[in-house]
Amino acid sequence: MSLNDKYMYVMQCKEFVKFGISQNPNQRIKELQTGNPFKITLLLSINYGYGYDIETNTHNYFKDKQEIGEWFKIDEEIKSFVKYLKHIEYNIGDYNVK
């Protein structure tokens, strides 16, 4: 599987977000949703070859907001970052966006 087969995604569940990597973010939601009584929503997914680097750096940068596993408590800084990623997702248009 090549890097171009992987997506960096952001999911939200209540006041938490998850930054992750998946070949199929929609399937990943289904996997995470099983056994979870709260709705998980896919906020965005970007496929442009640097997903692992961004995921790792994002986890490291927001480590003080990390709650359980890869779930992070939403605050203004995380909201701004997700808006920035949505801007990237939108602006790369036909170039490997979900």
C-alpha positions as CSV (number, residue, x, y, z in Angstrom):
1,M,0.0,0.0,0.0
2,S,1.5,3.4,-1.0
3,L,1.3,6.6,0.9
4,N,-1.3,7.8,-1.6
5,D,-3.7,5.1,-0.4
6,K,-3.8,6.7,3.1
7,Y,-5.9,9.6,4.4
8,M,-5.2,11.8,7.3
9,Y,-8.6,12.3,9.0
10,V,-10.2,14.2,11.8
11,M,-13.2,12.7,13.5
12,Q,-15.3,14.3,16.3
13,C,-17.2,12.6,19.1
14,K,-18.8,15.1,21.5
15,E,-16.1,17.5,22.8
16,F,-13.2,15.3,21.5
17,V,-11.5,14.9,18.1
18,K,-9.3,12.1,16.8
19,F,-6.5,12.7,14.4
20,G,-5.7,9.5,12.5
21,I,-4.6,7.7,9.3
22,S,-6.7,5.3,7.4
23,Q,-7.1,3.8,3.9
24,N,-10.8,4.2,4.3
25,P,-11.9,6.9,6.9
26,N,-15.6,6.0,6.5
27,Q,-14.9,2.4,7.4
28,R,-12.7,3.5,10.3
29,I,-15.7,5.5,11.7
30,K,-17.8,2.3,11.5
31,E,-15.1,0.4,13.4
32,L,-14.8,3.1,16.1
33,Q,-18.6,3.6,16.3
34,T,-19.2,0.0,17.4
35,G,-19.7,0.0,21.1
36,N,-19.6,3.8,21.3
37,P,-23.0,5.3,22.4
38,F,-22.1,8.7,21.0
39,K,-22.1,9.7,17.4
40,I,-18.7,10.0,15.6
41,T,-18.6,12.4,12.7
42,L,-15.9,12.6,10.0
43,L,-14.9,16.3,9.9
44,L,-12.4,15.9,7.1
45,S,-10.0,13.5,5.3
46,I,-7.0,14.6,3.2
47,N,-5.0,12.3,0.9
48,Y,-1.8,14.0,-0.2
49,G,1.1,11.8,0.8
50,Y,2.2,13.3,4.1
51,G,-0.5,11.9,6.4
52,Y,1.8,10.0,8.8
53,D,4.0,13.0,9.3
54,I,1.1,15.3,10.0
55,E,-0.6,12.8,12.3
56,T,2.5,12.3,14.3
57,N,3.3,16.0,14.5
58,T,-0.3,16.8,15.4
59,H,-0.3,14.2,18.2
60,N,3.0,15.6,19.6
61,Y,1.9,19.2,19.3
62,F,-1.5,18.7,21.1
63,K,-0.2,16.1,23.6
64,D,-1.3,18.3,26.5
65,K,-4.9,18.1,25.2
66,Q,-4.8,14.3,24.8
67,E,-7.4,12.5,26.9
68,I,-7.7,8.8,26.1
69,G,-5.8,7.1,23.3
70,E,-5.8,9.3,20.2
71,W,-8.7,11.5,21.4
72,F,-8.0,15.1,22.1
73,K,-10.2,17.6,24.0
74,I,-11.4,20.4,21.7
75,D,-10.4,23.9,22.5
76,E,-9.9,27.1,20.4
77,E,-6.4,26.0,19.2
78,I,-7.7,22.7,18.0
79,K,-10.7,24.4,16.3
80,S,-8.3,26.7,14.5
81,F,-6.1,23.8,13.4
82,V,-9.1,21.8,12.1
83,K,-10.3,24.9,10.2
84,Y,-6.8,25.2,8.6
85,L,-6.9,21.5,7.6
86,K,-10.4,22.0,6.1
87,H,-8.9,24.9,4.1
88,I,-6.1,22.6,2.8
89,E,-8.7,19.9,2.0
90,Y,-10.8,22.4,0.0
91,N,-7.9,24.0,-1.8
92,I,-6.2,21.0,-3.1
93,G,-9.3,20.3,-5.1
94,D,-8.9,17.5,-7.6
95,Y,-5.5,16.5,-6.2
96,N,-6.3,13.4,-4.2
97,V,-9.0,14.8,-1.9
98,K,-11.5,12.1,-0.8
